[in-house]
Amino acid sequence: MKTVGIVACSNGQKAEFINQNEELINYLQSIGSKVVLSNCIYEKNGFFSGTAKERAGELMKMFNNTDVEEIYDISGGDLANQILDELDYTEIKKSKAIFWGYSDLTTVINAIFSQTGKCSVLYQVKHLVCGKFTEKQRYRFENRKELFNPSFIMVQGQSMEGIVVGGNIRCFLKLAGTKYFPDLKNKLLLLEAYRGKVPQMTTCLAQLKQMGAFEQIKGIILGTFTEMEENNCVPDIVTLVKEFAGGEIPIAKTQDIGHGSDSKAIIIGERLIIKS
């Protein structure tokens, strides 16, 4: 029997999600998993499910539990980077457990990689119980080859190869100027976003350019930019990224990575080859 953990390192879950989360637990148990729960999942003090130290401590319990193979963070929001100073990266590196999360958990995923070299999974397991594609997502989750098989289209250049870093663009930039920001040299930079139109993406891309990011990386992977795409923003995200990154760097686009309930998973910290 596989043992998995459920945590919430970002904003605490609202009470209205209790039934949804119970459905997730029941599903995981139905496919043969033993589920271990964090004590910091639901809101206790405003948006917080616990202090930074408490939330980090619950995550470390998962990493230190020799039975736990995968840790699923079901949260999102704004608060995840608060726990970074409270984590024991030496123990995380030794642990066999793999962390899964998305959106604001981009901060934790990239911190784990920068401090340990360890891979994590950019994916929200609540897709298994909410949204229009739960049956498809459950099939993928149980057949991992399907889950980790996003489709890409090269929109600039012919190919790219490198280790993937990044995730949600807003949350990734929270790590700028900290020791948790990954080394971008020769990496593939994955960027996606939920909220934000042209002005918000412009300011994020300007910051990346001013940091020298586009001079270091080997390629850019663009996931979904939900609000921009829903509103058919002009310029679109591909045009905007080309403006900041230039005409030489390879760029790939995928509709399979991002905040959509149909999204697949991608491994941050793993080497990836994309060809046209």
C-alpha positions as CSV (number, residue, x, y, z in Angstrom):
1,M,0.0,0.0,0.0
2,K,1.3,3.4,-1.0
3,T,1.4,6.1,1.8
4,V,0.7,9.7,0.7
5,G,0.4,12.9,2.6
6,I,-1.9,15.9,2.3
7,V,-0.7,19.3,3.3
8,A,-1.7,23.0,2.9
9,C,1.4,25.2,3.0
10,S,-0.2,28.3,1.4
11,N,-3.6,29.8,2.5
12,G,-5.7,27.7,4.8
13,Q,-8.6,25.8,3.2
14,K,-12.1,27.3,3.9
15,A,-14.6,25.1,5.7
16,E,-16.7,25.0,2.5
17,F,-14.0,22.7,1.0
18,I,-14.3,20.0,3.7
19,N,-16.6,17.7,1.7
20,Q,-14.5,18.2,-1.5
21,N,-11.3,17.3,0.5
22,E,-13.0,14.3,2.0
23,E,-13.9,13.1,-1.5
24,L,-10.3,13.4,-2.4
25,I,-9.2,11.4,0.6
26,N,-11.8,8.7,-0.2
27,Y,-10.7,8.5,-3.8
28,L,-7.0,8.1,-2.8
29,Q,-8.0,5.4,-0.4
30,S,-10.1,3.7,-3.1
31,I,-7.0,3.3,-5.3
32,G,-5.0,1.7,-2.5
33,S,-3.3,4.7,-0.8
34,K,-3.0,5.2,2.9
35,V,-3.6,9.0,3.5
36,V,-1.7,10.9,6.2
37,L,-3.2,14.4,7.0
38,S,-1.4,17.6,8.1
39,N,-2.8,19.3,11.2
40,C,-2.6,22.6,9.3
41,I,-5.1,22.4,6.5
42,Y,-8.1,24.5,7.4
43,E,-8.3,28.2,8.3
44,K,-7.8,28.8,12.0
45,N,-6.7,32.4,12.2
46,G,-7.9,34.4,9.3
47,F,-6.3,33.0,6.1
48,F,-3.8,31.0,8.1
49,S,-4.0,27.3,8.9
50,G,-1.2,27.7,11.3
51,T,2.0,29.8,11.8
52,A,4.8,29.5,9.3
53,K,6.7,27.2,11.8
54,E,3.6,25.0,12.3
55,R,2.9,24.6,8.6
56,A,6.5,23.9,7.8
57,G,6.6,21.4,10.7
58,E,3.7,19.5,9.3
59,L,5.4,19.4,5.9
60,M,8.6,18.1,7.5
61,K,6.7,15.4,9.3
62,M,5.7,14.1,5.8
63,F,9.2,14.3,4.5
64,N,10.6,12.6,7.6
65,N,7.9,9.8,7.5
66,T,9.8,6.9,5.8
67,D,6.5,5.5,4.6
68,V,5.3,8.6,2.7
69,E,6.1,8.5,-1.0
70,E,4.2,11.5,-2.3
71,I,3.1,14.7,-0.6
72,Y,0.1,16.5,-2.1
73,D,-0.4,20.2,-1.3
74,I,-4.0,21.1,-1.9
75,S,-3.7,24.8,-1.1
76,G,-3.0,27.9,-3.1
77,G,-3.0,31.7,-2.6
78,D,-0.2,33.8,-1.2
79,L,1.4,32.4,1.9
80,A,3.6,29.5,0.9
81,N,6.9,31.4,0.8
82,Q,6.5,32.2,4.5
83,I,7.5,28.6,5.3
84,L,10.8,28.5,3.3
85,D,13.1,29.5,6.2
86,E,11.5,26.9,8.5
87,L,12.2,23.9,6.3
88,D,15.1,21.4,6.8
89,Y,16.5,21.0,3.3
90,T,19.0,18.4,4.4
91,E,16.2,16.1,5.5
92,I,14.1,16.9,2.4
93,K,17.0,15.8,0.3
94,K,17.3,12.5,2.1
95,S,13.6,11.8,2.0
96,K,12.1,9.6,-0.7
97,A,8.9,11.6,-0.6
98,I,8.1,13.8,-3.7
99,F,6.2,17.1,-3.2
100,W,3.3,18.0,-5.5
101,G,1.6,21.4,-5.7
102,Y,0.9,24.3,-8.1
103,S,0.3,28.0,-8.2
104,D,1.6,29.5,-5.0
105,L,3.5,26.3,-4.2
106,T,5.8,27.3,-7.1
107,T,7.8,28.9,-4.3
108,V,8.2,25.7,-2.3
109,I,8.9,23.6,-5.4
110,N,11.6,25.8,-6.7
111,A,13.1,26.3,-3.2
112,I,13.3,22.5,-2.8
113,F,15.1,22.3,-6.2
114,S,17.5,25.2,-5.5
115,Q,18.4,23.9,-2.1
116,T,18.5,20.1,-2.7
117,G,18.5,19.4,-6.5
118,K,15.4,17.3,-5.8
119,C,12.5,17.2,-8.2
120,S,8.9,18.1,-7.4
121,V,5.6,17.9,-9.4
122,L,3.7,20.9,-10.6
123,Y,0.1,19.7,-10.4
124,Q,-3.0,20.2,-8.2
125,V,-4.4,16.9,-7.1
126,K,-7.8,18.5,-6.4
127,H,-8.4,18.2,-10.1
128,L,-9.2,14.6,-9.2
129,V,-12.4,15.8,-7.5
130,C,-13.4,19.2,-8.9
131,G,-13.9,20.6,-12.4
132,K,-15.3,19.1,-15.6
133,F,-12.6,16.6,-16.2
134,T,-12.4,14.5,-13.0
135,E,-12.8,11.2,-14.8
136,K,-10.1,12.1,-17.3
137,Q,-7.8,13.3,-14.5
138,R,-8.4,10.1,-12.4
139,Y,-7.4,8.0,-15.5
140,R,-4.3,10.1,-15.9
141,F,-3.4,9.9,-12.2
142,E,-3.7,6.1,-12.2
143,N,-1.8,5.9,-15.5
144,R,1.1,8.2,-14.9
145,K,2.4,8.1,-18.5
146,E,-0.7,10.1,-19.5
147,L,-0.4,12.5,-16.6
148,F,3.2,13.4,-17.4
149,N,2.8,13.7,-21.2
150,P,1.9,17.3,-22.0
151,S,1.9,18.4,-25.7
152,F,4.0,21.2,-26.9
153,I,4.2,23.4,-30.0
154,M,7.4,25.2,-30.8
155,V,6.4,28.9,-31.5
156,Q,10.0,30.1,-31.9
157,G,13.0,27.9,-32.8
158,Q,13.1,24.2,-33.5
159,S,14.0,22.5,-30.2
160,M,15.1,23.0,-26.6
161,E,16.7,20.8,-24.0
162,G,17.4,21.5,-20.3
163,I,16.2,21.1,-16.7
164,V,12.8,22.7,-16.1
165,V,12.4,25.4,-13.4
166,G,9.6,27.9,-12.8
167,G,5.9,27.6,-12.7
168,N,3.4,30.4,-11.8
169,I,5.1,33.6,-13.0
170,R,3.9,35.8,-10.1
171,C,4.8,33.3,-7.4
172,F,8.1,32.4,-9.0
173,L,9.2,36.0,-8.8
174,K,8.6,36.0,-5.1
175,L,11.9,34.1,-4.9
176,A,13.9,36.8,-6.7
177,G,16.7,38.1,-4.6
178,T,16.6,35.2,-2.2
179,K,18.7,32.1,-1.9
180,Y,15.7,30.1,-2.9
181,F,15.7,31.4,-6.5
182,P,17.1,28.6,-8.8
183,D,20.2,29.0,-10.9
184,L,18.8,29.8,-14.4
185,K,21.9,29.0,-16.4
186,N,21.0,26.6,-19.2
187,K,17.6,25.9,-17.8
188,L,14.1,25.8,-19.4
189,L,12.0,28.4,-17.8
190,L,8.3,27.4,-17.4
191,L,5.9,30.2,-17.0
192,E,2.1,30.2,-16.5
193,A,-0.5,32.4,-14.8
194,Y,-4.1,32.4,-13.6
195,R,-4.9,36.0,-13.0
196,G,-3.3,38.9,-14.9
197,K,-3.8,40.6,-18.2
198,V,-1.2,42.4,-20.4
199,P,-0.1,45.0,-17.8
200,Q,0.5,42.4,-15.1
201,M,2.4,40.1,-17.4
202,T,4.4,43.0,-18.8
203,T,5.7,43.9,-15.4
204,C,6.6,40.3,-14.5
205,L,8.4,39.8,-17.9
206,A,10.2,43.2,-17.4
207,Q,11.5,42.0,-14.0
208,L,12.7,38.7,-15.5
209,K,14.5,40.7,-18.3
210,Q,16.1,43.1,-15.8
211,M,17.3,40.1,-13.7
212,G,19.1,38.8,-16.8
213,A,16.9,35.7,-17.0
214,F,16.5,35.6,-20.7
215,E,20.3,35.8,-21.2
216,Q,20.8,32.6,-19.1
217,I,18.1,30.2,-20.0
218,K,18.1,27.7,-22.9
219,G,14.4,28.0,-23.6
220,I,11.0,29.1,-22.5
221,I,7.9,27.0,-21.9
222,L,4.6,28.8,-21.8
223,G,1.7,27.2,-20.2
224,T,-1.8,28.6,-20.0
225,F,-2.3,32.3,-19.0
226,T,-5.9,31.9,-18.0
227,E,-7.2,35.4,-17.7
228,M,-5.3,36.7,-20.8
229,E,-6.5,33.8,-22.9
230,E,-10.1,34.0,-21.7
231,N,-10.2,37.7,-22.6
232,N,-8.3,37.3,-25.9
233,C,-5.8,39.9,-24.8
234,V,-3.7,41.7,-27.4
235,P,-0.8,41.3,-27.5
236,D,-1.2,37.7,-26.6
237,I,1.3,36.0,-24.2
238,V,3.5,34.6,-27.0
239,T,3.9,38.0,-28.7
240,L,4.6,39.6,-25.3
241,V,7.3,37.1,-24.3
242,K,9.0,37.4,-27.7
243,E,9.2,41.2,-27.1
244,F,11.1,40.7,-23.9
245,A,13.1,37.6,-24.6
246,G,14.1,38.4,-28.2
247,G,13.9,36.4,-31.4
248,E,16.6,33.9,-30.8
249,I,15.6,31.9,-27.7
250,P,13.4,28.8,-28.3
251,I,9.9,29.1,-27.1
252,A,7.3,26.3,-26.7
253,K,3.6,26.7,-25.9
254,T,1.3,24.2,-24.2
255,Q,-2.3,24.2,-23.2
256,D,-1.6,21.2,-20.9
257,I,0.2,23.0,-18.0
258,G,-1.5,25.7,-15.8
259,H,-4.5,26.3,-13.7
260,G,-7.1,24.7,-15.9
261,S,-9.0,21.7,-14.5
262,D,-7.8,19.7,-17.6
263,S,-4.1,20.5,-16.9
264,K,-1.5,17.7,-16.9
265,A,1.6,17.5,-14.7
266,I,5.2,18.5,-15.3
267,I,8.3,17.7,-13.2
268,I,10.3,20.7,-12.0
269,G,14.0,19.8,-11.7
270,E,13.8,17.1,-14.5
271,R,15.6,17.4,-17.8
272,L,13.2,17.8,-20.8
273,I,13.6,17.7,-24.5
274,I,11.1,19.4,-26.8
275,K,11.3,19.3,-30.6
276,S,9.0,20.7,-33.3
